[in-house]
Amino acid sequence: MPDEGKDHAVVLGASMAGLLTATVLSRVYGSVTLVERDVLPAGPGHRRGVPQSRHTHALLASGVRVLEELLPGLRAELVAAGARQGDLLANIRWLFSEHRLSRTDIGQPMLFCGRQLLEGQVRDRVRKLPGVAFADGQDVIGLTASADRRRVTGVRIGAEGSADRVIGADLVVDTTGRGSRTPRWLQELGYRPAPVEKVTVDVGYSTRAYRLPEGFLGEDRLVLHGWTPRSPRAGAIVAVEGGRHLVTLAGLLGDHPPTDPRAFEEFAGTLHFPDIADAVRAGEPLDEAVAFRYPANVRHHYERVRDFPDGLLVLGDAACAFNPAYGQGITSSALQARALGRLLAGGQPPDRRSFFRAAAAAVDDPWTISTGSDLLFPGVQGRRTPRIRFVNAYLARLHAAAEADPALSEAFVRVTGLVAPPQSLLRPDRMVKVLLRGGGTHAVEPPASGYTPSSPRVSDRNHTPG
């Protein structure tokens, strides 16, 4: 492993953000070292540093594109390893604002697989990149810096039972996730931390794997059941490798789903549509349910910082962490890594101001989508601008109109897939259709007091469990 800083980059954290960052750095730097606290598995596998790896993951449409751009051939490798394929609209059931979005094939390919397979396959690809080395089982103790503290010169790492040592670097990139210690390290070096924006959601997940009867979901690869203020509960079913389906239930603001089998099924039965409850009853459980908690959307605005040391960047959840219910984390990290790669393509060391501006631009749309959606709920604390209030009311009407209009469905899912910008939903021709056809929805109305399970499950002529 390289110990000198010459033409050497160090990436802190070897999860998806770190792996993709190492990919783009390896094209420019002579050597790249990924430092990871966990001992990494040889192939797909759960590890402590990714507690959400047992839960449903949705790789957004733009994420599929960017991963293939950064690691050509990855898509075919994942399919060969068992990942399922499908279309963004034709093979996903979108159940939003108590409406079933109409569907058609829009030619937007998607991949469906478990997080462990995805990360394991990406890690295998990165291991084979020239000049890339892994230092796993090592904790990052702190940064090293020049005498004037104007430049980060490396990191100090150590493992239990061994002496600490320093790895010098021309560039250090922190991709350690929500637990990033960069704010503390900046203070130790005499800098002010970046401004922080937080929207607390207190979301909880419970996930269990099932084997469903053959053809139970037809050609669908994913079922997405959204929450509403009258019912702050959601759920998903995703087809993954090995003929399995992951069923995830979720609840906002402390209304967390249980892991007890009977209570898990009962929670599924409170969702507005019966699709997920039907699957739970029909499926064969393959394991015990596992829980996951996520407190808040958190964004560190490094693009607003004027005084910052050279030789240090922050990327992925360490810079911006979203409510995982919207499946934006991996795609956002990929977009930020691509932005870094484009800056490096000029052949010069990355300018931190340019990078943080580019990363902020990559984060803006998913941040707007996730926090704006969360602020629909009265119990979520945050500033509700007139625009946020309008958009949330508008989206509920759009979902109602999209029951009978595949073009509106397509426009919506392209935005959620980060293929199109959110403002595209406000195109005049779309707004006219929403205003004319989206009446009669009540999904944006909050409950009169507290939370009670949703109204009796609604059957629908489009619901076909087999």
C-alpha positions as CSV (number, residue, x, y, z in Angstrom):
1,M,0.0,0.0,0.0
2,P,1.4,3.5,-0.9
3,D,2.5,5.6,2.1
4,E,3.7,8.6,0.2
5,G,1.6,11.5,-0.9
6,K,3.0,11.9,-4.4
7,D,0.3,11.3,-7.0
8,H,-1.7,9.5,-4.4
9,A,-5.4,9.9,-3.4
10,V,-7.0,8.5,-0.3
11,V,-10.8,7.7,0.0
12,L,-12.3,7.4,3.4
13,G,-15.0,4.8,3.4
14,A,-15.5,1.9,0.9
15,S,-19.2,1.9,0.5
16,M,-20.9,2.8,-2.8
17,A,-19.9,6.5,-2.6
18,G,-16.3,5.6,-1.8
19,L,-16.1,2.9,-4.5
20,L,-17.4,5.2,-7.2
21,T,-15.1,8.0,-6.0
22,A,-12.1,5.6,-6.2
23,T,-13.2,4.7,-9.7
24,V,-12.9,8.3,-11.1
25,L,-9.8,9.0,-9.1
26,S,-8.0,6.0,-10.5
27,R,-8.2,7.5,-13.9
28,V,-6.0,10.4,-12.9
29,Y,-4.0,9.5,-9.8
30,G,-1.1,7.0,-9.9
31,S,-2.5,5.2,-6.8
32,V,-5.7,5.3,-4.7
33,T,-6.2,3.8,-1.3
34,L,-9.6,3.1,0.2
35,V,-9.6,3.1,4.0
36,E,-12.5,1.2,5.5
37,R,-13.3,0.5,9.2
38,D,-15.1,-2.8,8.4
39,V,-13.3,-5.9,7.2
40,L,-14.8,-6.2,3.7
41,P,-16.3,-9.5,2.6
42,A,-14.8,-11.2,-0.4
43,G,-18.1,-11.1,-2.3
44,P,-21.7,-9.9,-1.6
45,G,-22.4,-9.8,2.1
46,H,-23.8,-7.7,5.0
47,R,-21.5,-5.6,7.1
48,R,-21.9,-3.4,10.1
49,G,-21.1,-0.2,8.2
50,V,-24.1,-0.6,5.9
51,P,-26.9,-1.4,8.3
52,Q,-29.5,-0.8,5.6
53,S,-28.1,-3.4,3.2
54,R,-30.8,-6.0,4.2
55,H,-33.6,-3.6,3.2
56,T,-35.1,-2.7,-0.2
57,H,-33.0,-0.6,-2.4
58,A,-34.2,1.1,-5.6
59,L,-31.4,2.1,-8.0
60,L,-33.0,5.1,-9.7
61,A,-33.0,5.3,-13.5
62,S,-30.3,7.9,-13.7
63,G,-28.3,5.8,-11.3
64,V,-28.3,2.9,-13.7
65,R,-27.0,5.2,-16.4
66,V,-24.2,6.7,-14.4
67,L,-23.0,3.4,-12.9
68,E,-22.8,2.0,-16.4
69,E,-20.9,5.1,-17.5
70,L,-18.4,4.8,-14.7
71,L,-18.0,1.0,-14.8
72,P,-18.9,-0.1,-18.4
73,G,-20.4,-3.6,-18.5
74,L,-21.5,-3.5,-14.8
75,R,-25.2,-3.9,-15.8
76,A,-24.6,-7.1,-17.7
77,E,-22.5,-8.4,-14.8
78,L,-25.3,-7.7,-12.4
79,V,-27.9,-9.4,-14.6
80,A,-25.6,-12.4,-14.9
81,A,-25.3,-12.5,-11.1
82,G,-29.1,-12.6,-10.8
83,A,-30.3,-9.0,-10.9
84,R,-33.7,-8.5,-12.5
85,Q,-34.5,-6.0,-15.3
86,G,-37.5,-4.0,-16.1
87,D,-38.9,-0.7,-17.3
88,L,-39.3,2.3,-15.0
89,L,-43.1,2.5,-15.6
90,A,-44.2,-0.8,-17.2
91,N,-42.7,-3.0,-14.5
92,I,-43.3,-1.0,-11.4
93,R,-46.6,-0.5,-9.6
94,W,-46.7,3.1,-8.4
95,L,-49.3,3.6,-5.7
96,F,-49.1,7.2,-4.7
97,S,-51.5,9.6,-3.0
98,E,-54.0,6.7,-2.8
99,H,-54.0,6.4,-6.6
100,R,-52.6,3.8,-9.0
101,L,-50.6,5.4,-11.7
102,S,-51.4,4.2,-15.2
103,R,-48.6,2.4,-16.9
104,T,-46.8,1.9,-20.2
105,D,-43.4,0.9,-21.4
106,I,-41.4,4.2,-21.6
107,G,-38.1,2.6,-22.7
108,Q,-36.3,3.5,-19.4
109,P,-34.4,0.4,-18.2
110,M,-34.1,-0.4,-14.5
111,L,-32.1,-2.9,-12.5
112,F,-33.6,-4.6,-9.4
113,C,-31.3,-6.4,-6.9
114,G,-30.2,-6.4,-3.3
115,R,-27.8,-3.9,-2.0
116,Q,-25.3,-6.6,-1.0
117,L,-25.1,-7.9,-4.6
118,L,-24.8,-4.4,-6.1
119,E,-22.1,-3.2,-3.7
120,G,-20.2,-6.6,-3.9
121,Q,-20.1,-6.4,-7.7
122,V,-19.0,-2.8,-7.7
123,R,-16.3,-3.6,-5.1
124,D,-15.0,-6.5,-7.2
125,R,-14.7,-4.2,-10.2
126,V,-12.9,-1.5,-8.2
127,R,-10.5,-4.1,-6.8
128,K,-9.3,-4.8,-10.3
129,L,-8.6,-1.2,-11.2
130,P,-4.9,-0.5,-11.6
131,G,-3.3,1.4,-8.7
132,V,-6.3,0.9,-6.3
133,A,-5.6,-0.7,-2.9
134,F,-7.9,-1.4,0.1
135,A,-7.0,-0.8,3.7
136,D,-9.9,-2.4,5.4
137,G,-10.2,-3.1,9.1
138,Q,-8.7,0.3,9.7
139,D,-10.3,3.3,11.5
140,V,-9.5,6.9,10.5
141,I,-8.2,8.6,13.6
142,G,-7.8,12.0,12.0
143,L,-6.4,14.2,9.2
144,T,-2.8,15.4,8.9
145,A,-2.1,18.9,7.6
146,S,0.7,21.3,6.6
147,A,2.3,23.5,9.3
148,D,0.0,26.4,8.3
149,R,-3.0,24.1,8.2
150,R,-4.0,25.3,4.8
151,R,-3.6,21.9,3.2
152,V,-4.6,18.4,4.2
153,T,-1.6,16.1,3.6
154,G,-3.0,12.7,4.6
155,V,-4.7,10.7,7.2
156,R,-3.8,8.9,10.4
157,I,-5.2,5.4,10.5
158,G,-5.1,2.5,13.0
159,A,-6.5,-0.9,13.8
160,E,-7.1,-2.5,17.2
161,G,-3.9,-4.0,18.5
162,S,-1.6,-2.2,16.1
163,A,0.3,1.1,16.0
164,D,-1.2,4.1,14.3
165,R,0.4,5.2,11.0
166,V,0.1,8.0,8.5
167,I,-0.8,7.7,4.9
168,G,0.3,10.7,2.9
169,A,-2.0,12.0,0.1
170,D,-2.3,14.7,-2.5
171,L,-6.1,14.4,-2.0
172,V,-8.3,13.0,0.7
173,V,-12.0,12.4,0.0
174,D,-14.4,11.7,2.9
175,T,-17.2,9.4,1.9
176,T,-17.8,7.9,5.4
177,G,-21.5,8.7,5.3
178,R,-23.8,10.2,8.0
179,G,-21.2,9.6,10.7
180,S,-18.6,11.8,8.9
181,R,-16.1,13.4,11.3
182,T,-15.1,16.1,8.8
183,P,-17.0,18.8,10.7
184,R,-15.1,18.0,13.9
185,W,-11.8,17.7,12.0
186,L,-12.3,21.1,10.4
187,Q,-12.8,22.6,13.9
188,E,-9.6,21.0,15.1
189,L,-7.7,22.6,12.2
190,G,-9.2,26.0,13.0
191,Y,-12.0,26.1,10.4
192,R,-15.7,26.7,10.8
193,P,-17.9,23.7,9.9
194,A,-20.2,24.1,6.9
195,P,-23.8,25.3,7.5
196,V,-26.1,22.4,8.2
197,E,-29.7,21.9,7.0
198,K,-31.8,19.3,8.7
199,V,-35.3,18.0,8.2
200,T,-36.2,15.4,10.9
201,V,-38.4,12.6,9.8
202,D,-37.9,9.8,12.3
203,V,-38.5,7.1,9.7
204,G,-38.4,3.4,10.6
205,Y,-38.2,0.3,8.3
206,S,-38.8,-3.4,8.8
207,T,-37.9,-5.8,6.0
208,R,-38.4,-9.5,5.5
209,A,-37.5,-11.7,2.6
210,Y,-40.2,-13.9,1.0
211,R,-40.6,-16.5,-1.8
212,L,-43.8,-15.6,-3.6
213,P,-45.9,-18.0,-5.6
214,E,-44.8,-18.2,-9.3
215,G,-46.2,-15.2,-11.2
216,F,-47.7,-13.6,-8.2
217,L,-46.7,-10.1,-9.3
218,G,-47.0,-10.8,-13.0
219,E,-44.3,-8.9,-14.9
220,D,-43.8,-6.4,-12.1
221,R,-40.4,-6.1,-10.5
222,L,-41.2,-3.5,-7.9
223,V,-44.3,-2.3,-5.9
224,L,-44.1,1.1,-4.4
225,H,-46.8,2.1,-2.0
226,G,-46.4,5.7,-0.8
227,W,-47.5,7.4,2.4
228,T,-49.9,10.3,2.9
229,P,-50.7,12.6,5.8
230,R,-53.8,10.6,6.6
231,S,-51.7,7.4,6.6
232,P,-47.9,8.0,7.2
233,R,-47.2,4.4,6.4
234,A,-45.6,3.0,3.2
235,G,-44.3,-0.2,1.8
236,A,-42.4,-1.8,-1.1
237,I,-41.8,-5.2,-2.7
238,V,-38.8,-5.7,-4.8
239,A,-37.7,-8.7,-6.9
240,V,-34.1,-9.6,-6.2
241,E,-31.6,-12.3,-7.1
242,G,-32.2,-15.9,-6.1
243,G,-36.0,-15.8,-6.8
244,R,-36.6,-13.8,-3.6
245,H,-38.7,-10.8,-2.9
246,L,-37.9,-8.2,-0.2
247,V,-40.9,-6.7,1.5
248,T,-40.2,-3.5,3.3
249,L,-42.7,-1.6,5.5
250,A,-42.0,1.9,6.7
251,G,-43.5,4.6,8.9
252,L,-42.8,8.2,9.5
253,L,-42.6,10.3,12.7
254,G,-42.1,7.3,15.1
255,D,-44.9,5.2,13.6
256,H,-42.4,2.4,13.0
257,P,-43.4,-1.0,11.7
258,P,-42.8,-4.0,13.9
259,T,-40.6,-7.1,13.3
260,D,-42.9,-9.6,15.0
261,P,-44.4,-11.7,12.2
262,R,-48.1,-11.3,13.1
263,A,-47.7,-7.5,13.8
264,F,-45.7,-7.2,10.5
265,E,-48.6,-8.6,8.6
266,E,-51.1,-6.5,10.5
267,F,-49.1,-3.3,9.7
268,A,-49.1,-4.3,6.0
269,G,-52.9,-4.6,6.2
270,T,-53.2,-0.9,7.2
271,L,-51.9,0.3,3.9
272,H,-54.4,1.8,1.6
273,F,-54.0,-0.8,-1.2
274,P,-53.9,-4.5,-0.5
275,D,-51.0,-5.5,-2.8
276,I,-48.3,-5.7,-0.1
277,A,-50.5,-7.4,2.5
278,D,-51.6,-9.9,-0.1
279,A,-48.0,-10.8,-0.9
280,V,-47.1,-11.2,2.8
281,R,-50.0,-13.6,3.3
282,A,-49.2,-15.6,0.2
283,G,-45.5,-15.7,0.5
284,E,-43.2,-18.0,2.3
285,P,-41.0,-16.1,4.8
286,L,-37.3,-16.8,4.3
287,D,-35.9,-15.0,7.3
288,E,-36.9,-12.9,10.3
289,A,-37.7,-9.2,9.8
290,V,-35.0,-6.7,10.6
291,A,-35.4,-3.1,11.5
292,F,-33.7,0.1,10.6
293,R,-34.1,3.7,11.9
294,Y,-33.3,6.9,10.1
295,P,-33.6,10.2,12.0
296,A,-33.3,13.0,9.5
297,N,-32.4,14.4,6.1
298,V,-29.1,16.2,6.7
299,R,-27.2,18.5,4.2
300,H,-23.8,20.0,4.9
301,H,-23.5,23.1,2.6
302,Y,-19.8,22.9,1.8
303,E,-20.5,25.0,-1.3
304,R,-21.2,27.9,1.0
305,V,-17.9,27.7,2.9
306,R,-15.3,30.3,2.1
307,D,-12.4,29.1,4.2
308,F,-11.6,25.5,3.7
309,P,-8.3,23.5,3.5
310,D,-6.9,22.4,0.2
311,G,-6.5,18.7,-0.5
312,L,-9.9,17.7,1.1
313,L,-13.3,16.9,-0.4
314,V,-16.5,15.5,1.0
315,L,-18.9,13.4,-1.1
316,G,-22.0,11.2,-0.7
317,D,-24.0,10.9,2.5
318,A,-21.1,12.6,4.3
319,A,-22.2,15.8,2.5
320,C,-25.9,15.1,2.0
321,A,-28.0,12.3,3.4
322,F,-31.7,11.8,2.4
323,N,-34.7,10.1,3.8
324,P,-34.0,6.6,2.4
325,A,-37.6,6.0,1.5
326,Y,-37.0,7.8,-1.8
327,G,-34.1,5.6,-2.9
328,Q,-31.9,8.6,-3.8
329,G,-28.7,7.9,-1.9
330,I,-26.7,5.7,-4.3
331,T,-27.8,7.7,-7.4
332,S,-26.9,11.0,-5.7
333,S,-23.4,9.6,-4.8
334,A,-22.9,8.4,-8.4
335,L,-23.9,11.8,-9.7
336,Q,-21.4,13.5,-7.4
337,A,-18.6,11.1,-8.3
338,R,-19.3,11.7,-12.0
339,A,-19.1,15.5,-11.3
340,L,-15.7,14.9,-9.7
341,G,-14.6,12.8,-12.6
342,R,-15.5,15.6,-15.1
343,L,-13.5,18.1,-13.1
344,L,-10.5,15.8,-13.0
345,A,-10.7,15.2,-16.8
346,G,-9.0,18.6,-17.3
347,G,-5.8,17.1,-15.9
348,Q,-5.5,19.5,-13.0
349,P,-6.1,18.7,-9.3
350,P,-9.7,19.3,-8.4
351,D,-10.5,22.8,-7.2
352,R,-12.6,22.4,-4.1
353,R,-14.8,25.4,-4.9
354,S,-15.6,24.0,-8.3
355,F,-16.3,20.6,-6.9
356,F,-18.5,21.6,-4.1
357,R,-20.6,23.8,-6.5
358,A,-20.9,20.8,-8.9
359,A,-21.8,18.4,-6.1
360,A,-24.4,20.9,-4.8
361,A,-25.9,21.0,-8.3
362,A,-26.1,17.2,-8.4
363,V,-27.7,17.2,-4.9
364,D,-30.2,20.0,-5.4
365,D,-33.0,18.1,-7.2
366,P,-33.0,15.0,-4.9
367,W,-32.8,17.2,-1.9
368,T,-35.8,19.2,-3.1
369,I,-37.8,16.1,-3.9
370,S,-37.2,14.3,-0.5
371,T,-37.5,17.3,1.9
372,G,-40.4,18.7,-0.1
373,S,-42.2,15.4,0.1
374,D,-41.5,15.0,3.8
375,L,-42.8,18.5,4.6
376,L,-46.2,17.4,3.4
377,F,-46.6,15.9,6.9
378,P,-47.6,18.3,9.6
379,G,-45.4,16.7,12.2
380,V,-42.2,17.2,10.2
381,Q,-40.4,20.3,11.3
382,G,-39.2,22.6,8.6
383,R,-39.9,25.8,6.6
384,R,-42.9,25.3,4.2
385,T,-42.5,27.9,1.6
386,P,-45.5,28.8,-0.6
387,R,-43.8,26.8,-3.4
388,I,-43.5,23.7,-1.3
389,R,-47.2,23.9,-0.3
390,F,-48.2,24.4,-3.9
391,V,-46.1,21.6,-5.3
392,N,-47.3,19.1,-2.6
393,A,-51.0,19.9,-3.4
394,Y,-50.2,19.8,-7.1
395,L,-48.5,16.4,-6.9
396,A,-51.6,14.8,-5.2
397,R,-53.7,16.1,-8.1
398,L,-51.2,14.9,-10.6
399,H,-51.3,11.4,-9.1
400,A,-55.1,11.5,-9.4
401,A,-54.9,12.6,-13.0
402,A,-52.2,10.0,-13.8
403,E,-54.6,7.1,-13.0
404,A,-55.9,7.5,-16.5
405,D,-53.1,9.3,-18.2
406,P,-49.8,7.4,-18.9
407,A,-48.1,10.5,-20.2
408,L,-48.5,12.1,-16.7
409,S,-47.3,8.9,-15.1
410,E,-44.3,9.0,-17.3
411,A,-43.5,12.6,-16.5
412,F,-43.7,11.9,-12.8
413,V,-41.6,8.8,-12.7
414,R,-38.9,10.4,-14.8
415,V,-38.6,13.1,-12.1
416,T,-38.5,10.6,-9.3
417,G,-35.9,8.7,-11.3
418,L,-33.8,11.9,-11.5
419,V,-34.0,11.6,-15.3
420,A,-36.0,14.9,-15.7
421,P,-35.9,18.0,-13.4
422,P,-38.8,18.6,-11.0
423,Q,-39.9,21.8,-12.9
424,S,-40.7,19.6,-15.9
425,L,-43.9,18.6,-14.1
426,L,-45.0,22.3,-14.3
427,R,-45.0,22.4,-18.0
428,P,-48.1,24.3,-19.2
429,D,-49.6,21.3,-21.1
430,R,-49.2,19.1,-18.1
431,M,-50.5,21.6,-15.6
432,V,-53.7,22.0,-17.7
433,K,-54.3,18.2,-17.7
434,V,-53.7,18.1,-13.9
435,L,-56.0,20.9,-13.2
436,L,-58.8,19.5,-15.4
437,R,-58.5,15.9,-14.5
438,G,-57.0,15.8,-11.0
439,G,-60.0,16.9,-9.0
440,G,-61.6,14.9,-6.3
441,T,-58.4,13.8,-4.6
442,H,-58.2,14.0,-0.8
443,A,-54.8,12.6,-0.3
444,V,-53.2,15.8,0.9
445,E,-55.7,16.4,3.7
446,P,-54.1,15.6,7.1
447,P,-56.0,13.6,9.7
448,A,-58.2,15.4,12.1
449,S,-56.2,14.3,15.1
450,G,-53.4,11.8,15.5
451,Y,-52.9,8.7,13.3
452,T,-55.4,6.0,12.8
453,P,-55.0,3.1,10.3
454,S,-56.2,3.9,6.9
455,S,-59.7,3.2,5.6
456,P,-60.5,-0.4,4.6
457,R,-58.3,-1.7,1.9
458,V,-59.4,-0.6,-1.5
459,S,-59.7,-3.2,-4.3
460,D,-59.0,-2.0,-7.8
461,R,-59.7,-3.3,-11.2
462,N,-56.0,-3.0,-12.1
463,H,-54.9,-5.1,-9.1
464,T,-54.1,-8.6,-10.1
465,P,-52.3,-10.6,-7.4
466,G,-51.6,-13.5,-9.7
